[in-house]
Amino acid sequence: MSDKSAAASRTGTWYEPDAGLKRRYAADKRLRIYGVAAIVFALGMLAILVGTIVSTALPAATQTMVTLNVDLPADRIDTSDPRGASYQMILTDAMAKIFPEVDTPREMRELRQLFSNGGQYRLRDMVIADPSLIGRSVPFTFPLADIGDQLHKGLIDRNTPREQRRVSDEQISWYDRLVEQGRITTPLNTGMIFNADSRFPELAGLKGALVGSFFALLICFLISFPVGIAAAVYLEEFAPKNRLTDLIEVNINNLAAVPSIVFGLLGLAVFLNFFGMPRSAPIVGGLVLSLMTLPTIIIATRAALKAVPPSIREAAIGVGASKMQTVGHHVLPLAMPGILTGTIIGLAQALGETAPLLLIGMNAFITAAPDSMFNPSTALPTQIYIWADSPERGFTSRTSAAIIVLLGFLITMNAIAIYMRKRFERKW
């Protein structure tokens, strides 16, 4: 017996791998290593992206507020019409009590720059809501201006040379005095959700964008869902297989890959210029998004209908059901989980679209949430675009916070789609 045969009998191996097989094994091992490395790299980049967004958005989670004792003299506020009073001067008097050394117009301007310009409107609304405050001295809490907010959160370095700082040495000393007197608080920034947009970062919120996105998605769903299902059912179950239906199928597949900005141009040309619909209105945005979502819903619905076994159709027809009854009572209910999954994914895609909404004007500066789908509005992605393009530094953190809100909605919608697919999925 040769040495090779003896070694084979001891190890139980009946053959010796040749050089080619060894190379294939090595190539397979390298491929697995490359795959794991690619996944680790992708997860690392995702972690860096999410970490950067979250860290940038953290300052927007709280709002720096200041409390002043404000006198509301009856001789300066008309009880029959409290709106006409000069609330800015009333706040200025309250500031002067805390800083009596500020006596020049220049110093007073710098002092007022620490306090939000929206304070006068909050004070006005408080007096209108409770006229019994007139003639009394009441504590009034309102936001600091953007520079005061950033100074409190450490986003402005005090050690930076004066000419490179947004705040003066006097403003820093005034702020420090407010801190020493316990007038500064940092509650949760609920205004980020419940305020509409503003040119002042400390007052800006997402309420208008959230309401606008809701109206636009509602219109998108009401149009694309029934029309998409009807078109898919006809093409899959009733339409004859000929060149015309083949052409329609090819065009539907091509429309699913068309850039979204093309649908924006279509909406601009048809809905705004031809039909004269209101610019920046959620109804126009919903119509544009529905055109963009239709191909996705049709393709997903057809795939769900194809997944229903032919035996279901044959059994229904065998017991005397018509074609319409077979589809409506048996095929469509069994395909509904897949249809709903595709619909939610299509709506999630529509929620994150920016280009078509920009073209129809849903990036206007709107300071109040829309009351209906016909009023001017913005949407979440366009609001992010507006804030990202703003020169004020305070909008940087709010832009990242708005991105987190948008990602939260997208993740929630995709999670619902996954749950519905797993919950209602039928296997044959």
Secondary structure, 3 states (H helix, E strand, C coil): CCHHHHHHHHHCCCCCCCHHHHHHHHHHHHHHHHHHHHHHHHHHHHHHHHHHHHHHHHHHHECCEEEEEEECCCCCCCCCCHHHCCHHHHHHHHHHHHCCCCCCHHHHHHHHCCECCCHHHHHHHHHHHCHHHCCCEEEEEEEECHHHHHHHCCCCCCCCCHHHCCCCHHHHHHHHHHHHCCCEECCECCHHHHCCCCCCHHHCCCHHHHHHHHHHHHHHHHHHHHHHHHHHHHHHHHCCCCHHHHHHHHHHHHHCCCCHHHHHHHHHHHHHHHCCCCCCCHHHHHHHHHHHHHHHHHHHHHHHHHCCCHHHHHHHHHCCCCHHHHHHHHHHHHHHHHHHHHHHHHHHHHHCCCHHHHHCCCCCCCCCCCCCCCCCCCCHHHHHHHHHCCCCCHHHHHHHHHHHHHHHHHHHHHHHHHHHHHHHCCCC
